[in-house]
């Protein structure tokens, strides 16, 4: 019994460490993105003060929509035995949920632009769109370079 408790304790500590590392990477990435966008948009202190709460709320919403909802859908498909095991009706329902989720993402982006128009000029909103795209491409490029170095 003591061995079981000790093993469980070690597993919980390891899991906590893994979660902390993952959270640390996410925070590091968020700080990198914040610095990148601030530089690309050339935000004044006053603009940044108003911009970041709006943008961070949008990012949190998008994270929930993209990651949490999609994980929910993936788990549902997995629990059903995979896509091949779904009936046409179940697949139709999931496709409908996917479409609704995509529409909510589009609406969230429209709301972001609308909210940002109140705090920064439209030109900077266009710059934001470009900067987000460039940031994502840069991340993907860095990731590919990193993985290419690992392969012999």
C-alpha positions, -999 to 999 in steps of 0.1 A, spaced: 0 0 0 28 24 8 45 16 -25 13 24 -43 9 58 -25 46 66 -31 42 58 -68 10 78 -71 28 107 -53 57 106 -78 33 105 -107 14 135 -94 46 155 -89 58 146 -124 24 155 -139 25 189 -121 60 195 -134 50 187 -170 19 210 -168 41 238 -154 66 234 -182 38 235 -208 22 266 -191 57 282 -191 61 277 -228 27 292 -235 35 322 -214 69 326 -231 52 324 -265 25 350 -254 53 374 -242 71 369 -276 39 376 -295 31 407 -273 65 422 -280 63 414 -317 28 429 -322 37 460 -301 67 466 -322 49 460 -355 20 482 -346 42 509 -331 17 513 -303 19 544 -281 17 539 -244 -19 552 -244 -28 529 -273 -12 499 -258 -30 505 -225 -64 503 -243 -54 478 -270 -41 448 -249 -72 442 -227 -93 441 -259 -69 419 -277 -62 396 -248 -99 390 -243 -102 381 -280 -72 357 -277 -87 340 -247 -120 335 -265 -103 322 -297 -82 298 -276 -114 284 -260 -131 281 -294 -102 266 -313 -85 244 -287 -112 235 -261 -141 231 -285 -120 212 -311 -106 189 -284 -142 183 -272 -152 174 -308 -121 152 -313 -128 133 -280 -164 128 -291 -153 113 -324 -127 92 -307 -152 79 -281 -175 70 -310 -147 48 -325 -133 73 -350 -148 90 -381 -152 57 -398 -175 45 -370 -198 75 -372 -232 72 -387 -241 98 -414 -265 115 -390 -237 118 -363 -213 131 -389 -239 156 -401 -243 168 -365 -206 172 -359 -202 190 -392 -229 214 -382 -211 220 -348 -179 226 -367 -195 250 -390 -211 269 -361 -177 270 -344 -161 285 -375 -189 311 -377 -183 321 -341 -146 325 -349 -154 348 -378 -178 368 -356 -152 371 -329 -128 386 -354 -154 410 -366 -161 420 -330 -124 424 -324 -121 448 -353 -151 467 -341 -138 470 -306 -103 480 -317 -117 508 -339 -126 525 -306 -90 524 -294 -66 525 -324 -68 537 -359 -80 515 -387 -46 515 -403 -31 499 -372 -59 473 -373 -48 464 -408 -12 462 -396 -24 439 -368 -39 415 -393 -7 415 -413 15 412 -381 -5 383 -368 -1 365 -401 37 373 -402 41 361 -366 24 328 -373 46 323 -404 77 331 -384 67 306 -357 61 279 -383 94 287 -400 113 286 -366 96 253 -358 106 238 -391 142 250 -387 143 235 -352 129 202 -363 151 201 -394 182 204 -372 171 175 -350 168 151 -380 200 135 -392 
